[in-house]
Amino acid sequence: MLDPIIQFFTRVFEMIGRGIGIFISWLLWPFVAFGQWYQRRSWLIRGPVLVVILMLLFGYGHFIWSAERWVNWDQDYVAAYDLTSRTAGAGEELPAGSATQCAPSAIVEVTRDLVDYNVNQNTWMPSHPLSKAGLFGIPWKNTPFLDNKAAFQLGINQVIRRTTVELVDRLGRVRGTSQFNQNLQDAREAMAYIEDAWWLTFTPPFIQPTTQERQREAMRALDAFNDELGRCEAYFDTRSDNLLQFMDRVTGDIGSTSDILRARMEASDLGWFDPRADDRFWFTYGQLYAYHGILSATQSDFRDVFEERRLNNVWDRTQDQLRASLDMHPFIISNGNEASWIMPSHLATMGFYLLRVRSNLVEMRDILDR
């Protein structure tokens, strides 16, 4: 009586096994064909081919190692600066006997360290040649693999670019009538360089500075500015209207990112199978990671404004929300329907954190505008 049922399931599993076998043989066929071709060739051909294969294996091994190894990633990195112990805002004269005459800028220091984190402590992934090559010509950002670190670094880089622009245009000069500080101008120009430059290019002169080299120039320029500021030879304008404008730029930057998340959520609800959800998530995470440090440094540099305008309570709430957003780092990023109970929407959750931070920054901006 049960024999027909047993035979049915036996045939089903045989068909599944045969299908898996055909799929695996289809996957392995190019390698088997290449192996047969390789065996029939002389060593004059086999030798160079072997060298190319070893170079590819080593290159992709290094690429995978670099893409999956996140060095010195620390959500609490701001604590190492001990900003609460600083008694003077940026550019203020320090008491006699101090190591410097004037207080250096915490914003400049954190910005410089974020650049160092991206290009010295870690491999800068966007300009890695195998990252640029993609997976058989498909950009890594269109696959679920090996693009998370690059997106995270680009999110940090976005914040660094925004900060260097504001340092040149407003913070590092007296209103709009004084000349730019040359070190800050050099840092801005270096950070505006293309993000994926390798030293070889297909256009004349075929050799160019890499992104890492240009960003290291930005580090040196930022260090030079802080040295000038420490000797009271540079200026850092800690007026409330400058802080207001800086907050405007930050909220605009965050608002743009929230729109990117919204667009991706509307474009797809494939859950764990959305290949673009992870790079959108990690770009946003990198942005919040960097702003956690930059905005903490802003509170230190503009400490007098924060105290006079009673911003510290709002700032403490903003800082807590920034830090809470950094606790969210799921193993697999899902972009499911918001009503789904099987596949969550990590983009929606990250967007919620993003908008909470933005709403508090808007509140701080409104207080400054009164």
PAKE-296575 format. One record per residue (C-alpha): x, y, z; residue in one letter; residue number from 1. Coordinates in nm, 2 decimals. Example, Ala and Ser with C-alpha at 12.3 -4.5 7.8 and 13.67 -1.06 7.14 Angstrom:
2
+--------+--------+--------+------+-----+
|   east |  north |     up | rest |  nr |
+--------+--------+--------+------+-----+
|   1.23 |  -0.45 |   0.78 |    A |   1 |
|   1.37 |  -0.11 |   0.71 |    S |   2 |
+--------+--------+--------+------+-----+
//
This chain:
370
+--------+--------+--------+------+-----+
|   east |  north |     up | rest |  nr |
+--------+--------+--------+------+-----+
|   0.00 |   0.00 |   0.00 |    M |   1 |
|   0.29 |   0.24 |   0.08 |    L |   2 |
|   0.51 |   0.12 |  -0.20 |    D |   3 |
|   0.38 |   0.38 |  -0.46 |    P |   4 |
|   0.43 |   0.66 |  -0.21 |    I |   5 |
|   0.79 |   0.54 |  -0.13 |    I |   6 |
|   0.86 |   0.50 |  -0.50 |    Q |   7 |
|   0.73 |   0.86 |  -0.57 |    F |   8 |
|   0.95 |   1.02 |  -0.31 |    F |   9 |
|   1.25 |   0.80 |  -0.42 |    T |  10 |
|   1.20 |   0.94 |  -0.78 |    R |  11 |
|   1.17 |   1.29 |  -0.65 |    V |  12 |
|   1.50 |   1.27 |  -0.45 |    F |  13 |
|   1.67 |   1.10 |  -0.75 |    E |  14 |
|   1.56 |   1.39 |  -0.97 |    M |  15 |
|   1.68 |   1.65 |  -0.71 |    I |  16 |
|   2.02 |   1.46 |  -0.68 |    G |  17 |
|   2.05 |   1.45 |  -1.06 |    R |  18 |
|   1.97 |   1.82 |  -1.09 |    G |  19 |
|   2.23 |   1.91 |  -0.82 |    I |  20 |
|   2.49 |   1.69 |  -1.01 |    G |  21 |
|   2.41 |   1.86 |  -1.34 |    I |  22 |
|   2.45 |   2.20 |  -1.18 |    F |  23 |
|   2.78 |   2.11 |  -1.01 |    I |  24 |
|   2.91 |   1.96 |  -1.34 |    S |  25 |
|   2.81 |   2.28 |  -1.52 |    W |  26 |
|   3.00 |   2.49 |  -1.26 |    L |  27 |
|   3.31 |   2.27 |  -1.28 |    L |  28 |
|   3.31 |   2.23 |  -1.66 |    W |  29 |
|   3.53 |   2.53 |  -1.74 |    P |  30 |
|   3.79 |   2.42 |  -1.48 |    F |  31 |
|   3.79 |   2.06 |  -1.61 |    V |  32 |
|   3.82 |   2.18 |  -1.97 |    A |  33 |
|   4.10 |   2.42 |  -1.88 |    F |  34 |
|   4.28 |   2.14 |  -1.69 |    G |  35 |
|   4.27 |   1.91 |  -2.00 |    Q |  36 |
|   4.39 |   2.19 |  -2.22 |    W |  37 |
|   4.67 |   2.27 |  -1.97 |    Y |  38 |
|   4.79 |   1.91 |  -1.96 |    Q |  39 |
|   4.83 |   1.90 |  -2.34 |    R |  40 |
|   5.06 |   2.20 |  -2.36 |    R |  41 |
|   5.44 |   2.23 |  -2.33 |    S |  42 |
|   5.61 |   2.40 |  -2.04 |    W |  43 |
|   5.68 |   2.70 |  -2.26 |    L |  44 |
|   5.30 |   2.77 |  -2.23 |    I |  45 |
|   5.23 |   2.60 |  -1.90 |    R |  46 |
|   5.49 |   2.80 |  -1.72 |    G |  47 |
|   5.36 |   3.15 |  -1.79 |    P |  48 |
|   5.00 |   3.03 |  -1.74 |    V |  49 |
|   5.10 |   2.89 |  -1.40 |    L |  50 |
|   5.25 |   3.22 |  -1.30 |    V |  51 |
|   4.93 |   3.41 |  -1.40 |    V |  52 |
|   4.72 |   3.16 |  -1.20 |    I |  53 |
|   4.94 |   3.20 |  -0.89 |    L |  54 |
|   4.93 |   3.58 |  -0.93 |    M |  55 |
|   4.55 |   3.57 |  -0.94 |    L |  56 |
|   4.53 |   3.34 |  -0.64 |    L |  57 |
|   4.76 |   3.56 |  -0.44 |    F |  58 |
|   4.58 |   3.88 |  -0.56 |    G |  59 |
|   4.23 |   3.75 |  -0.48 |    Y |  60 |
|   4.36 |   3.61 |  -0.15 |    G |  61 |
|   4.49 |   3.95 |  -0.05 |    H |  62 |
|   4.18 |   4.12 |  -0.17 |    F |  63 |
|   3.95 |   3.89 |   0.03 |    I |  64 |
|   4.17 |   3.92 |   0.34 |    W |  65 |
|   4.17 |   4.31 |   0.31 |    S |  66 |
|   3.80 |   4.33 |   0.25 |    A |  67 |
|   3.71 |   4.11 |   0.55 |    E |  68 |
|   3.97 |   4.24 |   0.80 |    R |  69 |
|   3.85 |   4.55 |   0.97 |    W |  70 |
|   4.14 |   4.69 |   1.18 |    V |  71 |
|   4.08 |   4.90 |   1.49 |    N |  72 |
|   3.70 |   4.92 |   1.44 |    W |  73 |
|   3.58 |   5.06 |   1.77 |    D |  74 |
|   3.24 |   5.21 |   1.83 |    Q |  75 |
|   3.37 |   5.38 |   2.15 |    D |  76 |
|   3.67 |   5.54 |   1.98 |    Y |  77 |
|   3.56 |   5.89 |   2.09 |    V |  78 |
|   3.64 |   5.80 |   2.45 |    A |  79 |
|   4.02 |   5.78 |   2.37 |    A |  80 |
|   4.02 |   6.16 |   2.31 |    Y |  81 |
|   3.90 |   6.24 |   2.66 |    D |  82 |
|   3.73 |   6.55 |   2.53 |    L |  83 |
|   3.55 |   6.62 |   2.86 |    T |  84 |
|   3.89 |   6.70 |   3.02 |    S |  85 |
|   3.97 |   6.97 |   2.78 |    R |  86 |
|   3.93 |   7.31 |   2.93 |    T |  87 |
|   3.95 |   7.54 |   2.63 |    A |  88 |
|   3.79 |   7.56 |   2.30 |    G |  89 |
|   3.98 |   7.56 |   1.97 |    A |  90 |
|   4.22 |   7.85 |   1.93 |    G |  91 |
|   4.18 |   7.98 |   2.29 |    E |  92 |
|   4.49 |   8.07 |   2.47 |    E |  93 |
|   4.61 |   7.82 |   2.73 |    L |  94 |
|   4.76 |   7.89 |   3.07 |    P |  95 |
|   5.13 |   7.95 |   3.10 |    A |  96 |
|   5.33 |   7.62 |   3.12 |    G |  97 |
|   5.11 |   7.43 |   2.87 |    S |  98 |
|   5.26 |   7.23 |   2.59 |    A |  99 |
|   5.11 |   7.47 |   2.34 |    T | 100 |
|   5.02 |   7.83 |   2.35 |    Q | 101 |
|   4.66 |   7.79 |   2.21 |    C | 102 |
|   4.43 |   7.49 |   2.21 |    A | 103 |
|   4.43 |   7.28 |   1.89 |    P | 104 |
|   4.11 |   7.19 |   1.72 |    S | 105 |
|   3.95 |   6.86 |   1.82 |    A | 106 |
|   3.75 |   6.87 |   1.49 |    I | 107 |
|   4.07 |   6.88 |   1.29 |    V | 108 |
|   4.23 |   6.61 |   1.51 |    E | 109 |
|   3.94 |   6.37 |   1.47 |    V | 110 |
|   3.92 |   6.44 |   1.10 |    T | 111 |
|   4.28 |   6.36 |   1.06 |    R | 112 |
|   4.25 |   6.04 |   1.26 |    D | 113 |
|   3.95 |   5.92 |   1.05 |    L | 114 |
|   4.17 |   5.96 |   0.74 |    V | 115 |
|   4.44 |   5.77 |   0.91 |    D | 116 |
|   4.19 |   5.49 |   1.00 |    Y | 117 |
|   4.08 |   5.47 |   0.64 |    N | 118 |
|   4.41 |   5.46 |   0.45 |    V | 119 |
|   4.68 |   5.36 |   0.70 |    N | 120 |
|   4.53 |   5.14 |   0.96 |    Q | 121 |
|   4.31 |   4.97 |   0.69 |    N | 122 |
|   4.35 |   4.90 |   0.32 |    T | 123 |
|   4.15 |   5.16 |   0.12 |    W | 124 |
|   3.92 |   4.92 |  -0.07 |    M | 125 |
|   3.76 |   5.14 |  -0.33 |    P | 126 |
|   4.09 |   5.18 |  -0.52 |    S | 127 |
|   4.20 |   4.82 |  -0.48 |    H | 128 |
|   4.24 |   4.69 |  -0.84 |    P | 129 |
|   4.04 |   4.37 |  -0.78 |    L | 130 |
|   3.77 |   4.57 |  -0.61 |    S | 131 |
|   3.75 |   4.79 |  -0.92 |    K | 132 |
|   3.75 |   4.48 |  -1.15 |    A | 133 |
|   3.44 |   4.34 |  -0.98 |    G | 134 |
|   3.32 |   3.98 |  -1.00 |    L | 135 |
|   3.35 |   3.88 |  -1.37 |    F | 136 |
|   3.29 |   4.24 |  -1.46 |    G | 137 |
|   2.99 |   4.29 |  -1.22 |    I | 138 |
|   3.07 |   4.57 |  -0.97 |    P | 139 |
|   3.10 |   4.43 |  -0.62 |    W | 140 |
|   2.84 |   4.67 |  -0.50 |    K | 141 |
|   2.59 |   4.48 |  -0.72 |    N | 142 |
|   2.67 |   4.15 |  -0.54 |    T | 143 |
|   2.62 |   4.05 |  -0.18 |    P | 144 |
|   2.99 |   3.99 |  -0.13 |    F | 145 |
|   3.31 |   4.18 |  -0.03 |    L | 146 |
|   3.17 |   4.54 |  -0.06 |    D | 147 |
|   3.08 |   4.61 |   0.30 |    N | 148 |
|   3.41 |   4.75 |   0.40 |    K | 149 |
|   3.44 |   4.97 |   0.09 |    A | 150 |
|   3.09 |   5.12 |   0.16 |    A | 151 |
|   3.18 |   5.18 |   0.52 |    F | 152 |
|   3.50 |   5.36 |   0.42 |    Q | 153 |
|   3.31 |   5.57 |   0.17 |    L | 154 |
|   3.06 |   5.67 |   0.44 |    G | 155 |
|   3.35 |   5.79 |   0.66 |    I | 156 |
|   3.51 |   5.96 |   0.36 |    N | 157 |
|   3.18 |   6.15 |   0.29 |    Q | 158 |
|   3.19 |   6.30 |   0.64 |    V | 159 |
|   3.56 |   6.39 |   0.61 |    I | 160 |
|   3.50 |   6.57 |   0.28 |    R | 161 |
|   3.21 |   6.77 |   0.43 |    R | 162 |
|   3.42 |   6.87 |   0.73 |    T | 163 |
|   3.72 |   6.98 |   0.53 |    T | 164 |
|   3.49 |   7.20 |   0.32 |    V | 165 |
|   3.35 |   7.37 |   0.63 |    E | 166 |
|   3.69 |   7.41 |   0.78 |    L | 167 |
|   3.81 |   7.60 |   0.48 |    V | 168 |
|   3.50 |   7.81 |   0.41 |    D | 169 |
|   3.40 |   7.91 |   0.77 |    R | 170 |
|   3.57 |   7.76 |   1.07 |    L | 171 |
|   3.94 |   7.83 |   0.98 |    G | 172 |
|   3.90 |   8.19 |   0.88 |    R | 173 |
|   3.75 |   8.52 |   1.01 |    V | 174 |
|   3.40 |   8.55 |   0.86 |    R | 175 |
|   3.41 |   8.58 |   0.48 |    G | 176 |
|   3.66 |   8.86 |   0.44 |    T | 177 |
|   3.99 |   8.69 |   0.53 |    S | 178 |
|   4.20 |   8.46 |   0.31 |    Q | 179 |
|   4.18 |   8.09 |   0.33 |    F | 180 |
|   4.42 |   7.90 |   0.55 |    N | 181 |
|   4.65 |   7.73 |   0.30 |    Q | 182 |
|   4.69 |   7.41 |   0.50 |    N | 183 |
|   4.31 |   7.37 |   0.52 |    L | 184 |
|   4.28 |   7.45 |   0.15 |    Q | 185 |
|   4.54 |   7.18 |   0.07 |    D | 186 |
|   4.35 |   6.93 |   0.29 |    A | 187 |
|   4.02 |   7.01 |   0.11 |    R | 188 |
|   4.17 |   6.97 |  -0.23 |    E | 189 |
|   4.33 |   6.64 |  -0.14 |    A | 190 |
|   4.01 |   6.50 |   0.00 |    M | 191 |
|   3.82 |   6.61 |  -0.31 |    A | 192 |
|   4.04 |   6.37 |  -0.52 |    Y | 193 |
|   3.86 |   6.08 |  -0.68 |    I | 194 |
|   3.78 |   5.79 |  -0.44 |    E | 195 |
|   3.90 |   5.49 |  -0.65 |    D | 196 |
|   4.23 |   5.61 |  -0.81 |    A | 197 |
|   4.50 |   5.35 |  -0.85 |    W | 198 |
|   4.85 |   5.44 |  -0.96 |    W | 199 |
|   4.79 |   5.30 |  -1.31 |    L | 200 |
|   4.53 |   5.44 |  -1.54 |    T | 201 |
|   4.42 |   5.38 |  -1.90 |    F | 202 |
|   4.44 |   5.75 |  -1.99 |    T | 203 |
|   4.75 |   5.96 |  -2.04 |    P | 204 |
|   4.99 |   6.00 |  -1.86 |    P | 205 |
|   4.89 |   5.65 |  -1.74 |    F | 206 |
|   5.04 |   5.70 |  -1.40 |    I | 207 |
|   4.86 |   5.90 |  -1.13 |    Q | 208 |
|   4.87 |   5.95 |  -0.75 |    P | 209 |
|   4.65 |   5.70 |  -0.57 |    T | 210 |
|   4.36 |   5.80 |  -0.35 |    T | 211 |
|   4.57 |   5.69 |  -0.05 |    Q | 212 |
|   4.86 |   5.92 |  -0.14 |    E | 213 |
|   4.63 |   6.22 |  -0.17 |    R | 214 |
|   4.45 |   6.15 |   0.15 |    Q | 215 |
|   4.79 |   6.12 |   0.33 |    R | 216 |
|   4.87 |   6.46 |   0.20 |    E | 217 |
|   4.54 |   6.58 |   0.36 |    A | 218 |
|   4.65 |   6.42 |   0.69 |    M | 219 |
|   4.98 |   6.62 |   0.68 |    R | 220 |
|   4.80 |   6.94 |   0.60 |    A | 221 |
|   4.56 |   6.89 |   0.89 |    L | 222 |
|   4.85 |   6.82 |   1.12 |    D | 223 |
|   5.02 |   7.14 |   1.00 |    A | 224 |
|   4.71 |   7.35 |   1.06 |    F | 225 |
|   4.67 |   7.22 |   1.42 |    N | 226 |
|   5.04 |   7.29 |   1.48 |    D | 227 |
|   4.99 |   7.65 |   1.36 |    E | 228 |
|   4.68 |   7.68 |   1.58 |    L | 229 |
|   4.88 |   7.54 |   1.88 |    G | 230 |
|   5.13 |   7.82 |   1.82 |    R | 231 |
|   4.85 |   8.08 |   1.79 |    C | 232 |
|   4.95 |   8.14 |   1.43 |    E | 233 |
|   4.62 |   8.03 |   1.28 |    A | 234 |
|   4.26 |   8.11 |   1.35 |    Y | 235 |
|   3.96 |   7.90 |   1.44 |    F | 236 |
|   3.63 |   8.09 |   1.45 |    D | 237 |
|   3.41 |   7.95 |   1.72 |    T | 238 |
|   3.11 |   8.18 |   1.68 |    R | 239 |
|   2.76 |   8.06 |   1.72 |    S | 240 |
|   2.66 |   8.15 |   1.36 |    D | 241 |
|   2.95 |   7.93 |   1.24 |    N | 242 |
|   2.82 |   7.64 |   1.45 |    L | 243 |
|   2.47 |   7.71 |   1.31 |    L | 244 |
|   2.60 |   7.68 |   0.96 |    Q | 245 |
|   2.80 |   7.37 |   1.03 |    F | 246 |
|   2.49 |   7.20 |   1.19 |    M | 247 |
|   2.29 |   7.30 |   0.87 |    D | 248 |
|   2.55 |   7.12 |   0.65 |    R | 249 |
|   2.55 |   6.81 |   0.87 |    V | 250 |
|   2.17 |   6.78 |   0.88 |    T | 251 |
|   2.16 |   6.83 |   0.50 |    G | 252 |
|   2.42 |   6.55 |   0.46 |    D | 253 |
|   2.22 |   6.32 |   0.69 |    I | 254 |
|   1.90 |   6.40 |   0.51 |    G | 255 |
|   2.05 |   6.31 |   0.18 |    S | 256 |
|   2.15 |   5.97 |   0.31 |    T | 257 |
|   1.81 |   5.90 |   0.45 |    S | 258 |
|   1.67 |   5.96 |   0.10 |    D | 259 |
|   1.92 |   5.71 |  -0.04 |    I | 260 |
|   1.79 |   5.45 |   0.21 |    L | 261 |
|   1.43 |   5.54 |   0.13 |    R | 262 |
|   1.49 |   5.50 |  -0.24 |    A | 263 |
|   1.65 |   5.15 |  -0.19 |    R | 264 |
|   1.36 |   5.04 |   0.03 |    M | 265 |
|   1.11 |   5.14 |  -0.24 |    E | 266 |
|   1.32 |   4.98 |  -0.52 |    A | 267 |
|   1.33 |   4.64 |  -0.36 |    S | 268 |
|   1.20 |   4.43 |  -0.08 |    D | 269 |
|   1.40 |   4.11 |  -0.15 |    L | 270 |
|   1.50 |   4.08 |   0.21 |    G | 271 |
|   1.83 |   3.89 |   0.26 |    W | 272 |
|   1.86 |   3.85 |  -0.12 |    F | 273 |
|   1.89 |   4.23 |  -0.20 |    D | 274 |
|   2.25 |   4.27 |  -0.32 |    P | 275 |
|   2.25 |   4.65 |  -0.28 |    R | 276 |
|   2.11 |   4.67 |   0.07 |    A | 277 |
|   2.44 |   4.59 |   0.24 |    D | 278 |
|   2.64 |   4.87 |   0.08 |    D | 279 |
|   2.36 |   5.12 |   0.15 |    R | 280 |
|   2.35 |   5.01 |   0.51 |    F | 281 |
|   2.73 |   5.02 |   0.56 |    W | 282 |
|   2.77 |   5.36 |   0.39 |    F | 283 |
|   2.51 |   5.50 |   0.64 |    T | 284 |
|   2.69 |   5.32 |   0.93 |    Y | 285 |
|   3.02 |   5.47 |   0.82 |    G | 286 |
|   2.87 |   5.81 |   0.81 |    Q | 287 |
|   2.72 |   5.78 |   1.16 |    L | 288 |
|   3.05 |   5.63 |   1.29 |    Y | 289 |
|   3.24 |   5.94 |   1.16 |    A | 290 |
|   2.98 |   6.19 |   1.28 |    Y | 291 |
|   3.00 |   6.04 |   1.62 |    H | 292 |
|   3.36 |   6.16 |   1.65 |    G | 293 |
|   3.32 |   6.49 |   1.45 |    I | 294 |
|   3.02 |   6.61 |   1.65 |    L | 295 |
|   3.18 |   6.51 |   1.98 |    S | 296 |
|   3.48 |   6.72 |   1.87 |    A | 297 |
|   3.25 |   7.00 |   1.77 |    T | 298 |
|   3.11 |   7.01 |   2.13 |    Q | 299 |
|   3.46 |   7.04 |   2.26 |    S | 300 |
|   3.57 |   7.31 |   2.02 |    D | 301 |
|   3.26 |   7.52 |   2.06 |    F | 302 |
|   3.23 |   7.45 |   2.44 |    R | 303 |
|   3.16 |   7.82 |   2.52 |    D | 304 |
|   2.87 |   7.84 |   2.27 |    V | 305 |
|   2.73 |   7.51 |   2.40 |    F | 306 |
|   2.73 |   7.64 |   2.75 |    E | 307 |
|   2.60 |   7.99 |   2.67 |    E | 308 |
|   2.31 |   7.86 |   2.45 |    R | 309 |
|   2.24 |   7.56 |   2.68 |    R | 310 |
|   2.29 |   7.30 |   2.41 |    L | 311 |
|   2.45 |   7.04 |   2.63 |    N | 312 |
|   2.13 |   6.86 |   2.73 |    N | 313 |
|   2.02 |   6.83 |   2.36 |    V | 314 |
|   2.38 |   6.73 |   2.27 |    W | 315 |
|   2.39 |   6.45 |   2.53 |    D | 316 |
|   2.07 |   6.30 |   2.39 |    R | 317 |
|   2.21 |   6.33 |   2.03 |    T | 318 |
|   2.54 |   6.16 |   2.14 |    Q | 319 |
|   2.35 |   5.87 |   2.30 |    D | 320 |
|   2.15 |   5.82 |   1.98 |    Q | 321 |
|   2.46 |   5.83 |   1.77 |    L | 322 |
|   2.63 |   5.57 |   1.99 |    R | 323 |
|   2.32 |   5.35 |   2.00 |    A | 324 |
|   2.31 |   5.34 |   1.62 |    S | 325 |
|   2.66 |   5.19 |   1.62 |    L | 326 |
|   2.55 |   4.89 |   1.81 |    D | 327 |
|   2.35 |   4.77 |   1.51 |    M | 328 |
|   2.57 |   4.55 |   1.29 |    H | 329 |
|   2.38 |   4.24 |   1.17 |    P | 330 |
|   2.57 |   3.96 |   1.00 |    F | 331 |
|   2.34 |   3.97 |   0.70 |    I | 332 |
|   2.17 |   4.29 |   0.59 |    I | 333 |
|   1.80 |   4.24 |   0.50 |    S | 334 |
|   1.58 |   4.48 |   0.30 |    N | 335 |
|   1.25 |   4.31 |   0.35 |    G | 336 |
|   0.90 |   4.46 |   0.35 |    N | 337 |
|   0.85 |   4.68 |   0.66 |    E | 338 |
|   0.55 |   4.46 |   0.75 |    A | 339 |
|   0.74 |   4.14 |   0.71 |    S | 340 |
|   0.79 |   3.91 |   1.02 |    W | 341 |
|   1.03 |   3.68 |   0.84 |    I | 342 |
|   1.28 |   3.91 |   0.68 |    M | 343 |
|   1.33 |   4.24 |   0.87 |    P | 344 |
|   1.42 |   4.57 |   0.71 |    S | 345 |
|   1.75 |   4.67 |   0.85 |    H | 346 |
|   1.75 |   4.98 |   0.62 |    L | 347 |
|   1.43 |   5.10 |   0.79 |    A | 348 |
|   1.59 |   5.05 |   1.13 |    T | 349 |
|   1.90 |   5.24 |   1.03 |    M | 350 |
|   1.69 |   5.51 |   0.88 |    G | 351 |
|   1.51 |   5.55 |   1.21 |    F | 352 |
|   1.83 |   5.60 |   1.39 |    Y | 353 |
|   1.95 |   5.84 |   1.12 |    L | 354 |
|   1.64 |   6.06 |   1.15 |    L | 355 |
|   1.64 |   6.06 |   1.53 |    R | 356 |
|   1.99 |   6.20 |   1.51 |    V | 357 |
|   1.89 |   6.45 |   1.25 |    R | 358 |
|   1.58 |   6.57 |   1.45 |    S | 359 |
|   1.80 |   6.65 |   1.75 |    N | 360 |
|   2.05 |   6.83 |   1.53 |    L | 361 |
|   1.76 |   7.04 |   1.39 |    V | 362 |
|   1.66 |   7.12 |   1.74 |    E | 363 |
|   2.01 |   7.24 |   1.83 |    M | 364 |
|   2.01 |   7.45 |   1.51 |    R | 365 |
|   1.68 |   7.60 |   1.61 |    D | 366 |
|   1.81 |   7.69 |   1.95 |    I | 367 |
|   2.11 |   7.86 |   1.79 |    L | 368 |
|   1.89 |   8.05 |   1.55 |    D | 369 |
|   1.68 |   8.22 |   1.83 |    R | 370 |
+--------+--------+--------+------+-----+
//
